[in-house]
Amino acid sequence: MAPEPQVDPRFRALLTAEDWARLPAPVQRRFSQRLEGGASHIYRGEIVETTMSRAGHWLSQIARLVGAPLPLWRDDGVAAVVTVTEDVAGNGQHWTRVYARRGGFPQIVRSSKRFAGPTGLEELVGYGLGMALVVEAQADALVFRSAAYFVDLGLVRLTVPGWLTPGALTNTHREGDAGAFCSSSTSSTRASAGSSARSQRSRRRIEKPCAQAEMPAVRSASVRAPSGSRTDRAPWFKPAGSALSRRR
């Protein structure tokens, strides 16, 4: 018999028992799977929609200085691959997102989630730049919201002023139909009027390690910027790909 999958309690610990119980069972399973150090889940799909204001576009270009974590182009209907790899030391997860273009090399965004800090969860993108995240549960979604931005220099940790940040960031992992899910993110600020969003919806079919898993087509969805923002909507992303586990 195959061994029972290990349970990862780290995301669950960020919510009350009542809030965790509100989440759909597939979302609970997706965020409570324990990976061995160096093992990965891979999601394949495509970008659904990308929109950004002119100020948001320039903000994305400036963010190249710290690894280009925001969408650089507006290509839709192109491939997207997201890989989630467990940190070998067990301190968190490394996320690698590859977004194709119709011309030129794809954009690659790397970040690391670590279960630390005043909110219990942080995400770093490079050069010590990161943000503290708070987690909320909705009836059909798990929501991550930015609480503060910082620069971690090792012995020194500096708070980044609001006017130097991409603004409020929200990532929503929403359960869909027939085992599909949609993961979208938006960021906006009154000053920059910039925004970014990516949406992912996928059916999960795990085959043997390193095997390909086919995914259904994904429907487009819409994302709204926070109220009071001058942003419209932002890049969208719909992975049509499933998850599979493998050892690196």
C-alpha positions, 0 to 999 in steps of 0.5 A: 500500500502507498504510504499516507501523505504527510500533513503540513500544518503550517498554513492551517496554523495561521488560521483559527480552527473555525476559519480553516473549517470554512475552506473547501476540502480541496483547498484544505488538502492543497495547503496541507500537503507536506513535501520533503525537502527539495520535492516540488509540485508543478502547475501548468497553465496559461495567462488569462488576462493582463491589464495595467495602468501606465503608471503600473507599467512603469512601476513593473519596469522599475521593479526589475531592479529587485528581480521583476516580481510584477508582470512586465508584459500584457500577453494573454493566452500564453503558457504559464508554469508554477513550481513550488519547491520545499526548502531543503532546510525546512524553513519554507517554500520556494516559488518559481513562476514562468510566464511565456511571451509571444516574442522573446524569452519568458518572464521568470519570477522567483520568491520564497515563502517562510513561516516567520515574522509578526504575522507568521508568514512572509514572502521574499523576492530578492535583495532582502526585499519582502512583505509580511502576509496575513491569511484570511478564509472565505467560503470558497477561497484562501486569501493572502494580504500584504501587511507591510514591506521590509528589507531584511539585511540579516542583522538589520530589518528595515520597514519600507515606506508605503510610497516606495511599495507596489501598494496593497497586494492580495492573492486569492486561491479560489476553488472552482468546479470539478476539482479546478482552482483559480489563484489570482493576485492584485496589487494597487496603490493610490500613488502608482495606480499600478496593478497586477493579477494572475489567475490560476485554475487547474484540475489536479491529477497526480501520476507517478513522479516526473510524469506529465499531468494533463489539465482542462481548459481554463475559463477567464475570470475577473479581478477588481483592484481595492476600492479607492485605487486608481487601478483597473485590473492587472495581469491575469494568469490561468495555469491549465496545468496540474500538480505533480510531485518530484524530487530535484 
